[in-house]
């Protein structure tokens, strides 16, 4: 393993982070892919129901809530790309750019990762690790970069991923 | 996870595109369901629906035909099953009605499948069959059978329609003892609509042929749950009393608040009454004015078609049956399943029609029940109604035949008829008519309630005084408020009229109806002179009858009721007969002489508005206008009722409706007295030419010819109003007009008949008229001397011929109209019911009264949204209680069993289930019930 946290993208079901050809962005630790400039500030996982709220007039009981099941598993990651030392741009920015503009899922017959081709590994929060398969996966939903020129060379970023598919594959 | 669940399966492939056949092994597509919305449990006029939203990622269900995500196409079937937290289930098979493919940035690719219940197939197939007084059970069964015979193999069959129950499961609970007409045979009807109409009719009273109850129907899928293949391809009919289905085990109560069933919202509606007076419009040409004719026909149909008694059926009070003894009975209580005579009263036609009913009020006065009954009228004076419209209505001797010999005269003062030539506008020949002549006083017999009426016409034969002051020798007409000069035109002086003295052949004539004589204008110095015997044919438009009397009409049904026996039929003395005597020599010599006998060659009948027209010699209880009060008849017949009322809240509103034809039964007898002193019809005679003539108040005339095919046979004649053609009478065929009459040039007919002002109608035999319509007794087939070449003829009778023209059931045909009655307090008239295929008055009236019950009932409904539950005892048509202290109030006087001040009993008219788990708003498994207070 390289780096403490890794977000990666598979090309075919059955692959893993360790598969040679896959693309990944490693953060912190001994990160080397695509370079050693990616760092995590916060790592937030949200699991929530979309509450079905039904009012109950004429009672002091709170509104009725129905257990309609887990609705959202979302990864909200912030960090920065640090080019201060080298003076050259961090490759992770281009990686996320490419991932967002390319297919986030692969149909059966062309990769068979219909629920998302992204995976995540966090060595300190392995409960939320995901390896994409034909039954589950992550979808890269959001990425933004916020350069603050007071700290030239550091690019703040926010990245969001959503879990999709069989929840039993979480962790 | 949720305490409830759902299951969605693809169970029918209309296109076989999965390769698994029409009914593939059901494919579970539950995991691809995003929402199930508006999944309904309805019936009685509404088809079940559901909207399924599927995740169509990568085009599954749309373009990609995967094994677990089949391509969904038209008519494919989807099975949906809901299971609530209590384990209760609601399941149904739906058919694809339409598909919506969606690809949006917010939702991705989705397939919205709009589904309809399998009963939709009954809305795709027509049937046509008429049911006459059939019970509801059989009609529902037949409609389903007819559907089954027309359906294709890919459409569901209806099952269980022919059984009431199988064990404790009930199916067709419609009554077997009621009797309604259904005119499905006159137009194609969807099978579903046929059953809807059926249950709608059942609300009318039992005695009116309904069930006195309101019913629901729905269709349940035959799910063949044992195999789980859902391939039965059948639906089962369930019909039941609204809110009282035998299949409902108990009546649940929904109360608020409660911890076990959260109520999310309650919306109540309490509407005002929507109607207190219902008018129904039925089939065109099946109604009549007067309505007596159509009512009689309707009641008689209803009586004749009373259904057979069904062993084992319990009938409610008022139900009518034909028992095995061939007699008809009406239940006087709720009956047992076996025949118990004390529970039934025998009924006869009189029980339905009424013993005093007169089907031909224009010709009949019959109210007596039997010849021996002390009260009532035996109808013997009914002829006086028609004679009031004819000439000399004040002739009080109905029969002049007593002691009359062929050599005797026929007086111009006898009662008689005017014909179709009252008005002549033939170049310089002019004739018009008046009701009477006077210079000062109109005979009171001619007034309507003592007053003049619009259209009353008078010849002021001299210098007028009093009401006629200012008029001299002119013809005046009352316009409703004053007398106005009608002729000569434009207020011209009388001197402008053509004078007899100047040209005997062209003297202006006036036919004075109440005298039966023509008057001719002889110039200002002489004035008007009676002209009836002045010249030959000078009285050609009046025809004295030797006898007028009432005779039996066409109806032969006795007026008996269950409790009394009548020896009088409804047709007793119903017809008015006009008899005329003449002989061949009279006809021939009539060319020279001007005797009354000459004008009696032929046969006539006539009537006039108002009706009766004069009070001379009327039957007891009748007066001018008592049968038709308005001075003219408007064939649009929507403004004034016969009693002069307007609007639709009148006692005789049912008389309204556009008139379409003049109709009557007619019998013409051409006969002589044989050697045995009996009436003998002339042999080999028939196809008698007849004509009906109508006059308006502007002296426009229209005629329509018809034929009476047989000698002395009742025939029904119906003359469409549209079939009358403008007619201009020729100058009389008199010697004085000989030059004019040598050649009869074609007339230019420019008049437009004012059908809103129809004043008079005559019916005449045309055998004594020439081809251009002039009276010519010497022509035609009824005065032929060769007719006497029969050994039966007797010289003692002087070889004179007789005719008798009988008219019965005189009426106008119109659109059938029925009213629920009249109201006084608050008249709320809903939109008129349109029943264009209902031909029977009784049935139409049942419909109107049934609709009135609906309109009078205050619609009270509650829409209750609760957490999703689908218990077996609360399905469409089931009853339930709603209890709520804030929004429910039931007045104590209106509380039924189980109800309380804040507890109302409702019938579930629509239950809607929705499953929506992802939109973040109100959702989950939600049930919405539309509960409506039951008709009571």
Interface residues (C-beta under 8 A of the other chain):
Chain A: X50 X51 X52 X53 X54 X55 X56 X57 X58 X59 X61 X64 X66 X67 X68 X69 X71 X107 X114
Chain B: X1 X2 X3 X57 X58 X256 X257 X259 X262 X263 X264 X265 X266 X867 X886 X916 X917 X918 X919 X920 X921 X922 X923 X924 X925 X926
